[in-house]
């Protein structure tokens, strides 16, 4: 009896861990003026099987997109980054787009999304993020 109960509990535990969600977590600055752009990025990256998390920061002329890829997809990050940049550029033609899979860009865009700052300060931070993206680690 004990053995079968333990087997049943183990089976339930294994099956509970198998539930798979295919959508990515997306965090975007909550300005209502960027609603259409946010939806465009969600459409491009929201259901991609390689995306684990997306963090997007918008200004009037720019969009910074930090994409965290799933563990087994990390070997082809640059290829996916290039593909996503092309797709997002097509979805947001009037914006300068920076797409990065770098962790420091993802963390900074998350941090900036949480803070409420003026457009001018956000532009300064985006300039710093671009410098970080170009930096070799």
VMD Tcl script that builds the backbone (N, CA, C; Angstrom):
set m [mol new atoms 411]
animate dup $m
set s [atomselect $m all]
$s set {name element resname resid chain x y z} {
  {N N UNK 1 A 0.823 -1.201 0.000}
  {CA C UNK 1 A 0.000 0.000 0.000}
  {C C UNK 1 A 0.866 1.264 0.000}
  {N N UNK 2 A 1.874 1.282 0.900}
  {CA C UNK 2 A 2.752 2.441 0.974}
  {C C UNK 2 A 3.513 2.640 -0.329}
  {N N UNK 3 A 3.950 1.531 -0.899}
  {CA C UNK 3 A 4.729 1.591 -2.127}
  {C C UNK 3 A 3.895 2.166 -3.276}
  {N N UNK 4 A 2.663 1.707 -3.387}
  {CA C UNK 4 A 1.812 2.203 -4.467}
  {C C UNK 4 A 1.443 3.679 -4.249}
  {N N UNK 5 A 1.272 4.077 -3.004}
  {CA C UNK 5 A 0.983 5.476 -2.696}
  {C C UNK 5 A 2.176 6.365 -3.065}
  {N N UNK 6 A 3.383 5.916 -2.730}
  {CA C UNK 6 A 4.586 6.670 -3.082}
  {C C UNK 6 A 4.757 6.757 -4.595}
  {N N UNK 7 A 4.477 5.675 -5.298}
  {CA C UNK 7 A 4.573 5.676 -6.759}
  {C C UNK 7 A 3.558 6.658 -7.360}
  {N N UNK 8 A 2.360 6.686 -6.801}
  {CA C UNK 8 A 1.317 7.584 -7.271}
  {C C UNK 8 A 1.723 9.049 -7.066}
  {N N UNK 9 A 2.261 9.358 -5.893}
  {CA C UNK 9 A 2.702 10.722 -5.597}
  {C C UNK 9 A 3.856 11.116 -6.509}
  {N N UNK 10 A 4.788 10.198 -6.737}
  {CA C UNK 10 A 5.918 10.477 -7.629}
  {C C UNK 10 A 5.421 10.730 -9.052}
  {N N UNK 11 A 4.455 9.943 -9.499}
  {CA C UNK 11 A 3.896 10.113 -10.833}
  {C C UNK 11 A 3.205 11.473 -10.965}
  {N N UNK 12 A 2.441 11.862 -9.956}
  {CA C UNK 12 A 1.781 13.166 -9.978}
  {C C UNK 12 A 2.795 14.307 -10.014}
  {N N UNK 13 A 3.863 14.164 -9.256}
  {CA C UNK 13 A 4.904 15.192 -9.235}
  {C C UNK 13 A 5.555 15.339 -10.599}
  {N N UNK 14 A 5.864 14.220 -11.237}
  {CA C UNK 14 A 6.493 14.252 -12.558}
  {C C UNK 14 A 5.542 14.856 -13.581}
  {N N UNK 15 A 4.291 14.460 -13.559}
  {CA C UNK 15 A 3.326 14.975 -14.524}
  {C C UNK 15 A 3.021 16.454 -14.307}
  {N N UNK 16 A 3.046 16.901 -13.070}
  {CA C UNK 16 A 2.792 18.315 -12.789}
  {C C UNK 16 A 3.910 19.186 -13.352}
  {N N UNK 17 A 5.113 18.683 -13.374}
  {CA C UNK 17 A 6.246 19.429 -13.908}
  {C C UNK 17 A 6.281 19.453 -15.417}
  {N N UNK 18 A 5.471 18.636 -16.064}
  {CA C UNK 18 A 5.491 18.551 -17.521}
  {C C UNK 18 A 4.606 19.588 -18.193}
  {N N UNK 19 A 3.825 20.324 -17.451}
  {CA C UNK 19 A 2.978 21.359 -18.043}
  {C C UNK 19 A 3.852 22.401 -18.706}
  {N N UNK 20 A 3.594 22.688 -19.967}
  {CA C UNK 20 A 4.478 23.567 -20.725}
  {C C UNK 20 A 3.701 24.770 -21.240}
  {N N UNK 21 A 4.220 25.930 -20.944}
  {CA C UNK 21 A 3.632 27.160 -21.455}
  {C C UNK 21 A 4.462 27.629 -22.634}
  {N N UNK 22 A 3.822 27.963 -23.736}
  {CA C UNK 22 A 4.547 28.337 -24.944}
  {C C UNK 22 A 4.702 29.839 -25.107}
  {N N UNK 23 A 4.064 30.629 -24.249}
  {CA C UNK 23 A 4.155 32.075 -24.412}
  {C C UNK 23 A 5.288 32.636 -23.560}
  {N N UNK 24 A 5.889 33.700 -24.041}
  {CA C UNK 24 A 7.009 34.329 -23.350}
  {C C UNK 24 A 6.498 35.432 -22.436}
  {N N UNK 25 A 7.235 35.676 -21.366}
  {CA C UNK 25 A 6.907 36.779 -20.476}
  {C C UNK 25 A 7.420 38.064 -21.106}
  {N N UNK 26 A 6.547 39.027 -21.256}
  {CA C UNK 26 A 6.927 40.270 -21.922}
  {C C UNK 26 A 6.678 41.436 -20.975}
  {N N UNK 27 A 7.735 42.232 -20.733}
  {CA C UNK 27 A 7.555 43.435 -19.919}
  {C C UNK 27 A 7.884 44.654 -20.766}
  {N N UNK 28 A 6.986 45.611 -20.735}
  {CA C UNK 28 A 7.100 46.804 -21.574}
  {C C UNK 28 A 6.735 48.006 -20.723}
  {N N UNK 29 A 7.375 49.169 -21.005}
  {CA C UNK 29 A 6.944 50.358 -20.277}
  {C C UNK 29 A 5.467 50.602 -20.582}
  {N N UNK 30 A 4.715 50.952 -19.548}
  {CA C UNK 30 A 3.255 50.930 -19.612}
  {C C UNK 30 A 2.610 52.177 -20.193}
  {N N UNK 31 A 3.344 52.987 -20.904}
  {CA C UNK 31 A 2.735 54.170 -21.504}
  {C C UNK 31 A 1.699 53.751 -22.536}
  {N N UNK 32 A 0.526 54.369 -22.463}
  {CA C UNK 32 A -0.545 54.023 -23.395}
  {C C UNK 32 A -0.235 54.477 -24.813}
  {N N UNK 33 A 0.652 55.445 -24.947}
  {CA C UNK 33 A 0.979 55.928 -26.286}
  {C C UNK 33 A 1.794 54.916 -27.084}
  {N N UNK 34 A 2.356 53.922 -26.415}
  {CA C UNK 34 A 3.147 52.894 -27.104}
  {C C UNK 34 A 2.398 51.565 -27.214}
  {N N UNK 35 A 1.094 51.604 -27.084}
  {CA C UNK 35 A 0.275 50.389 -27.094}
  {C C UNK 35 A 0.404 49.611 -28.407}
  {N N UNK 36 A 0.327 50.282 -29.533}
  {CA C UNK 36 A 0.417 49.599 -30.832}
  {C C UNK 36 A 1.785 48.966 -31.030}
  {N N UNK 37 A 2.831 49.693 -30.636}
  {CA C UNK 37 A 4.186 49.165 -30.770}
  {C C UNK 37 A 4.369 47.925 -29.905}
  {N N UNK 38 A 3.819 47.991 -28.688}
  {CA C UNK 38 A 3.914 46.848 -27.773}
  {C C UNK 38 A 3.244 45.623 -28.381}
  {N N UNK 39 A 2.079 45.829 -28.975}
  {CA C UNK 39 A 1.365 44.720 -29.600}
  {C C UNK 39 A 2.137 44.162 -30.789}
  {N N UNK 40 A 2.820 45.023 -31.524}
  {CA C UNK 40 A 3.626 44.562 -32.657}
  {C C UNK 40 A 4.771 43.675 -32.187}
  {N N UNK 41 A 5.441 44.093 -31.113}
  {CA C UNK 41 A 6.548 43.292 -30.578}
  {C C UNK 41 A 6.021 41.978 -30.013}
  {N N UNK 42 A 4.869 42.033 -29.336}
  {CA C UNK 42 A 4.262 40.805 -28.814}
  {C C UNK 42 A 3.933 39.837 -29.944}
  {N N UNK 43 A 3.430 40.362 -31.044}
  {CA C UNK 43 A 3.073 39.519 -32.177}
  {C C UNK 43 A 4.316 38.840 -32.758}
  {N N UNK 44 A 5.419 39.579 -32.838}
  {CA C UNK 44 A 6.649 39.033 -33.415}
  {C C UNK 44 A 7.298 38.012 -32.481}
  {N N UNK 45 A 7.424 38.346 -31.192}
  {CA C UNK 45 A 8.206 37.514 -30.280}
  {C C UNK 45 A 7.390 36.688 -29.290}
  {N N UNK 46 A 6.121 37.005 -29.136}
  {CA C UNK 46 A 5.315 36.386 -28.088}
  {C C UNK 46 A 5.213 34.881 -28.135}
  {N N UNK 47 A 5.158 34.303 -29.305}
  {CA C UNK 47 A 4.966 32.856 -29.399}
  {C C UNK 47 A 6.140 32.152 -30.069}
  {N N UNK 48 A 7.281 32.807 -30.125}
  {CA C UNK 48 A 8.484 32.174 -30.676}
  {C C UNK 48 A 8.968 31.121 -29.678}
  {N N UNK 49 A 9.260 29.934 -30.170}
  {CA C UNK 49 A 9.620 28.836 -29.268}
  {C C UNK 49 A 10.993 29.007 -28.628}
  {N N UNK 50 A 11.800 29.937 -29.113}
  {CA C UNK 50 A 13.135 30.146 -28.567}
  {C C UNK 50 A 13.167 31.238 -27.503}
  {N N UNK 51 A 12.080 31.978 -27.358}
  {CA C UNK 51 A 12.032 33.126 -26.452}
  {C C UNK 51 A 11.515 32.706 -25.087}
  {N N UNK 52 A 12.271 33.092 -24.052}
  {CA C UNK 52 A 11.842 32.829 -22.688}
  {C C UNK 52 A 11.248 34.088 -22.053}
  {N N UNK 53 A 11.874 35.232 -22.322}
  {CA C UNK 53 A 11.431 36.487 -21.716}
  {C C UNK 53 A 11.796 37.638 -22.645}
  {N N UNK 54 A 10.943 38.644 -22.684}
  {CA C UNK 54 A 11.199 39.826 -23.507}
  {C C UNK 54 A 10.988 41.068 -22.649}
  {N N UNK 55 A 11.903 42.010 -22.776}
  {CA C UNK 55 A 11.773 43.285 -22.088}
  {C C UNK 55 A 11.964 44.394 -23.119}
  {N N UNK 56 A 10.977 45.282 -23.242}
  {CA C UNK 56 A 11.003 46.312 -24.283}
  {C C UNK 56 A 10.893 47.689 -23.648}
  {N N UNK 57 A 11.677 48.615 -24.167}
  {CA C UNK 57 A 11.653 49.995 -23.713}
  {C C UNK 57 A 11.477 50.892 -24.933}
  {N N UNK 58 A 10.461 51.760 -24.907}
  {CA C UNK 58 A 10.158 52.635 -26.039}
  {C C UNK 58 A 10.405 54.099 -25.694}
  {N N UNK 59 A 10.854 54.848 -26.698}
  {CA C UNK 59 A 10.819 56.311 -26.676}
  {C C UNK 59 A 10.171 56.729 -27.991}
  {N N UNK 60 A 10.155 58.029 -28.267}
  {CA C UNK 60 A 9.501 58.491 -29.489}
  {C C UNK 60 A 10.143 57.934 -30.747}
  {N N UNK 61 A 11.477 57.808 -30.749}
  {CA C UNK 61 A 12.176 57.387 -31.958}
  {C C UNK 61 A 12.844 56.021 -31.853}
  {N N UNK 62 A 12.905 55.452 -30.660}
  {CA C UNK 62 A 13.689 54.231 -30.490}
  {C C UNK 62 A 12.927 53.155 -29.740}
  {N N UNK 63 A 13.394 51.928 -29.951}
  {CA C UNK 63 A 12.878 50.775 -29.216}
  {C C UNK 63 A 14.063 49.887 -28.856}
  {N N UNK 64 A 14.198 49.589 -27.569}
  {CA C UNK 64 A 15.239 48.680 -27.094}
  {C C UNK 64 A 14.525 47.396 -26.692}
  {N N UNK 65 A 14.927 46.283 -27.301}
  {CA C UNK 65 A 14.291 44.995 -27.042}
  {C C UNK 65 A 15.346 44.046 -26.490}
  {N N UNK 66 A 15.158 43.635 -25.248}
  {CA C UNK 66 A 16.035 42.637 -24.634}
  {C C UNK 66 A 15.323 41.300 -24.667}
  {N N UNK 67 A 15.950 40.290 -25.273}
  {CA C UNK 67 A 15.317 38.982 -25.434}
  {C C UNK 67 A 16.151 37.932 -24.715}
  {N N UNK 68 A 15.526 37.241 -23.774}
  {CA C UNK 68 A 16.184 36.128 -23.096}
  {C C UNK 68 A 15.761 34.846 -23.800}
  {N N UNK 69 A 16.745 34.092 -24.293}
  {CA C UNK 69 A 16.440 32.872 -25.036}
  {C C UNK 69 A 16.444 31.674 -24.100}
  {N N UNK 70 A 15.757 30.634 -24.518}
  {CA C UNK 70 A 15.712 29.403 -23.742}
  {C C UNK 70 A 17.086 28.738 -23.759}
  {N N UNK 71 A 17.378 27.922 -22.754}
  {CA C UNK 71 A 18.728 27.369 -22.606}
  {C C UNK 71 A 19.287 26.648 -23.831}
  {N N UNK 72 A 18.530 25.817 -24.493}
  {CA C UNK 72 A 19.078 25.073 -25.621}
  {C C UNK 72 A 19.142 25.905 -26.899}
  {N N UNK 73 A 18.566 27.087 -26.876}
  {CA C UNK 73 A 18.611 27.968 -28.044}
  {C C UNK 73 A 19.770 28.950 -27.975}
  {N N UNK 74 A 20.482 28.963 -26.850}
  {CA C UNK 74 A 21.520 29.977 -26.673}
  {C C UNK 74 A 22.693 29.816 -27.624}
  {N N UNK 75 A 22.853 28.648 -28.218}
  {CA C UNK 75 A 23.976 28.424 -29.126}
  {C C UNK 75 A 23.803 29.187 -30.432}
  {N N UNK 76 A 22.578 29.529 -30.779}
  {CA C UNK 76 A 22.298 30.259 -32.020}
  {C C UNK 76 A 21.746 31.655 -31.742}
  {N N UNK 77 A 22.146 32.250 -30.627}
  {CA C UNK 77 A 21.598 33.550 -30.226}
  {C C UNK 77 A 21.767 34.621 -31.294}
  {N N UNK 78 A 22.929 34.695 -31.883}
  {CA C UNK 78 A 23.190 35.753 -32.868}
  {C C UNK 78 A 22.290 35.606 -34.091}
  {N N UNK 79 A 22.061 34.364 -34.518}
  {CA C UNK 79 A 21.184 34.115 -35.665}
  {C C UNK 79 A 19.754 34.560 -35.350}
  {N N UNK 80 A 19.276 34.185 -34.166}
  {CA C UNK 80 A 17.918 34.570 -33.768}
  {C C UNK 80 A 17.821 36.085 -33.589}
  {N N UNK 81 A 18.855 36.675 -33.000}
  {CA C UNK 81 A 18.870 38.121 -32.780}
  {C C UNK 81 A 18.743 38.870 -34.103}
  {N N UNK 82 A 19.464 38.412 -35.102}
  {CA C UNK 82 A 19.416 39.029 -36.434}
  {C C UNK 82 A 18.013 38.887 -37.043}
  {N N UNK 83 A 17.430 37.695 -36.910}
  {CA C UNK 83 A 16.089 37.428 -37.449}
  {C C UNK 83 A 15.051 38.308 -36.751}
  {N N UNK 84 A 15.110 38.365 -35.417}
  {CA C UNK 84 A 14.145 39.155 -34.659}
  {C C UNK 84 A 14.288 40.639 -34.959}
  {N N UNK 85 A 15.516 41.112 -35.126}
  {CA C UNK 85 A 15.722 42.533 -35.430}
  {C C UNK 85 A 15.070 42.885 -36.759}
  {N N UNK 86 A 15.231 42.005 -37.742}
  {CA C UNK 86 A 14.633 42.242 -39.056}
  {C C UNK 86 A 13.106 42.272 -38.950}
  {N N UNK 87 A 12.528 41.321 -38.192}
  {CA C UNK 87 A 11.070 41.258 -38.049}
  {C C UNK 87 A 10.527 42.463 -37.278}
  {N N UNK 88 A 11.220 42.862 -36.218}
  {CA C UNK 88 A 10.756 44.004 -35.427}
  {C C UNK 88 A 10.922 45.298 -36.212}
  {N N UNK 89 A 11.997 45.398 -36.982}
  {CA C UNK 89 A 12.215 46.571 -37.838}
  {C C UNK 89 A 11.077 46.698 -38.850}
  {N N UNK 90 A 10.622 45.554 -39.373}
  {CA C UNK 90 A 9.502 45.549 -40.312}
  {C C UNK 90 A 8.209 45.963 -39.599}
  {N N UNK 91 A 8.039 45.532 -38.340}
  {CA C UNK 91 A 6.829 45.866 -37.589}
  {C C UNK 91 A 6.841 47.315 -37.096}
  {N N UNK 92 A 8.029 47.858 -36.831}
  {CA C UNK 92 A 8.171 49.232 -36.343}
  {C C UNK 92 A 9.088 50.019 -37.280}
  {N N UNK 93 A 8.620 50.354 -38.477}
  {CA C UNK 93 A 9.503 50.971 -39.474}
  {C C UNK 93 A 9.984 52.380 -39.123}
  {N N UNK 94 A 9.262 53.089 -38.281}
  {CA C UNK 94 A 9.627 54.475 -37.975}
  {C C UNK 94 A 10.470 54.595 -36.702}
  {N N UNK 95 A 11.048 53.498 -36.236}
  {CA C UNK 95 A 11.852 53.516 -35.010}
  {C C UNK 95 A 13.233 52.922 -35.254}
  {N N UNK 96 A 14.207 53.449 -34.513}
  {CA C UNK 96 A 15.517 52.813 -34.461}
  {C C UNK 96 A 15.392 51.655 -33.476}
  {N N UNK 97 A 15.701 50.456 -33.915}
  {CA C UNK 97 A 15.490 49.267 -33.096}
  {C C UNK 97 A 16.829 48.664 -32.699}
  {N N UNK 98 A 16.969 48.356 -31.408}
  {CA C UNK 98 A 18.113 47.612 -30.909}
  {C C UNK 98 A 17.571 46.341 -30.282}
  {N N UNK 99 A 17.948 45.195 -30.828}
  {CA C UNK 99 A 17.541 43.902 -30.284}
  {C C UNK 99 A 18.793 43.246 -29.733}
  {N N UNK 100 A 18.723 42.807 -28.482}
  {CA C UNK 100 A 19.888 42.197 -27.862}
  {C C UNK 100 A 19.480 41.005 -27.006}
  {N N UNK 101 A 20.332 39.976 -27.017}
  {CA C UNK 101 A 20.130 38.821 -26.145}
  {C C UNK 101 A 21.092 38.874 -24.970}
  {N N UNK 102 A 21.761 39.997 -24.797}
  {CA C UNK 102 A 22.734 40.180 -23.729}
  {C C UNK 102 A 22.016 40.390 -22.392}
  {N N UNK 103 A 22.477 39.709 -21.354}
  {CA C UNK 103 A 21.832 39.782 -20.046}
  {C C UNK 103 A 21.864 41.188 -19.451}
  {N N UNK 104 A 22.949 41.922 -19.669}
  {CA C UNK 104 A 23.019 43.264 -19.074}
  {C C UNK 104 A 21.984 44.203 -19.701}
  {N N UNK 105 A 21.691 44.021 -20.981}
  {CA C UNK 105 A 20.663 44.831 -21.641}
  {C C UNK 105 A 19.286 44.451 -21.100}
  {N N UNK 106 A 19.044 43.163 -20.937}
  {CA C UNK 106 A 17.759 42.689 -20.413}
  {C C UNK 106 A 17.532 43.228 -19.004}
  {N N UNK 107 A 18.548 43.143 -18.153}
  {CA C UNK 107 A 18.412 43.615 -16.770}
  {C C UNK 107 A 18.181 45.120 -16.717}
  {N N UNK 108 A 18.889 45.877 -17.545}
  {CA C UNK 108 A 18.727 47.333 -17.553}
  {C C UNK 108 A 17.349 47.747 -18.077}
  {N N UNK 109 A 16.863 47.093 -19.127}
  {CA C UNK 109 A 15.529 47.451 -19.633}
  {C C UNK 109 A 14.457 47.095 -18.607}
  {N N UNK 110 A 14.629 45.976 -17.905}
  {CA C UNK 110 A 13.692 45.630 -16.826}
  {C C UNK 110 A 13.697 46.705 -15.743}
  {N N UNK 111 A 14.882 47.116 -15.351}
  {CA C UNK 111 A 15.017 48.116 -14.290}
  {C C UNK 111 A 14.403 49.452 -14.722}
  {N N UNK 112 A 14.635 49.839 -15.963}
  {CA C UNK 112 A 14.080 51.103 -16.460}
  {C C UNK 112 A 12.563 51.032 -16.624}
  {N N UNK 113 A 12.036 49.854 -16.944}
  {CA C UNK 113 A 10.583 49.696 -17.058}
  {C C UNK 113 A 9.898 49.863 -15.710}
  {N N UNK 114 A 10.583 49.477 -14.639}
  {CA C UNK 114 A 9.991 49.578 -13.305}
  {C C UNK 114 A 9.959 51.016 -12.800}
  {N N UNK 115 A 10.931 51.817 -13.223}
  {CA C UNK 115 A 11.003 53.208 -12.769}
  {C C UNK 115 A 10.124 54.101 -13.638}
  {N N UNK 116 A 9.617 55.155 -13.045}
  {CA C UNK 116 A 8.879 56.178 -13.786}
  {C C UNK 116 A 9.817 57.361 -13.969}
  {N N UNK 117 A 10.242 57.590 -15.222}
  {CA C UNK 117 A 11.192 58.663 -15.507}
  {C C UNK 117 A 10.676 59.513 -16.657}
  {N N UNK 118 A 11.261 60.684 -16.770}
  {CA C UNK 118 A 10.899 61.564 -17.878}
  {C C UNK 118 A 11.501 61.021 -19.171}
  {N N UNK 119 A 10.966 61.493 -20.279}
  {CA C UNK 119 A 11.429 61.065 -21.605}
  {C C UNK 119 A 12.910 61.397 -21.792}
  {N N UNK 120 A 13.335 62.533 -21.265}
  {CA C UNK 120 A 14.729 62.959 -21.409}
  {C C UNK 120 A 15.674 61.990 -20.689}
  {N N UNK 121 A 15.320 61.606 -19.468}
  {CA C UNK 121 A 16.162 60.674 -18.713}
  {C C UNK 121 A 16.191 59.303 -19.374}
  {N N UNK 122 A 15.064 58.892 -19.910}
  {CA C UNK 122 A 15.008 57.598 -20.594}
  {C C UNK 122 A 15.913 57.617 -21.822}
  {N N UNK 123 A 15.926 58.741 -22.548}
  {CA C UNK 123 A 16.805 58.861 -23.720}
  {C C UNK 123 A 18.269 58.736 -23.324}
  {N N UNK 124 A 18.645 59.360 -22.196}
  {CA C UNK 124 A 20.023 59.248 -21.713}
  {C C UNK 124 A 20.358 57.799 -21.372}
  {N N UNK 125 A 19.434 57.132 -20.708}
  {CA C UNK 125 A 19.656 55.732 -20.337}
  {C C UNK 125 A 19.757 54.848 -21.574}
  {N N UNK 126 A 18.960 55.148 -22.586}
  {CA C UNK 126 A 19.015 54.367 -23.826}
  {C C UNK 126 A 20.359 54.566 -24.514}
  {N N UNK 127 A 20.873 55.781 -24.455}
  {CA C UNK 127 A 22.201 56.028 -25.022}
  {C C UNK 127 A 23.239 55.158 -24.313}
  {N N UNK 128 A 23.137 55.079 -22.989}
  {CA C UNK 128 A 24.049 54.223 -22.223}
  {C C UNK 128 A 23.859 52.750 -22.577}
  {N N UNK 129 A 22.613 52.340 -22.782}
  {CA C UNK 129 A 22.342 50.946 -23.153}
  {C C UNK 129 A 22.949 50.607 -24.506}
  {N N UNK 130 A 22.885 51.549 -25.437}
  {CA C UNK 130 A 23.487 51.309 -26.752}
  {C C UNK 130 A 24.994 51.131 -26.631}
  {N N UNK 131 A 25.604 51.935 -25.764}
  {CA C UNK 131 A 27.039 51.784 -25.529}
  {C C UNK 131 A 27.343 50.426 -24.900}
  {N N UNK 132 A 26.491 49.995 -23.969}
  {CA C UNK 132 A 26.667 48.673 -23.361}
  {C C UNK 132 A 26.532 47.563 -24.394}
  {N N UNK 133 A 25.612 47.730 -25.315}
  {CA C UNK 133 A 25.384 46.702 -26.334}
  {C C UNK 133 A 26.582 46.569 -27.265}
  {N N UNK 134 A 27.241 47.690 -27.542}
  {CA C UNK 134 A 28.397 47.659 -28.433}
  {C C UNK 134 A 29.646 47.140 -27.734}
  {N N UNK 135 A 29.647 47.206 -26.409}
  {CA C UNK 135 A 30.803 46.797 -25.622}
  {C C UNK 135 A 31.023 45.288 -25.712}
  {N N UNK 136 A 32.257 44.881 -25.913}
  {CA C UNK 136 A 32.603 43.457 -25.961}
  {C C UNK 136 A 32.862 42.974 -24.541}
  {N N UNK 137 A 32.283 41.833 -24.173}
  {CA C UNK 137 A 32.538 41.282 -22.840}
  {C C UNK 137 A 33.354 40.036 -22.935}
}
mol reanalyze $m
mol bondsrecalc $m
mol representation Tube
mol addrep $m
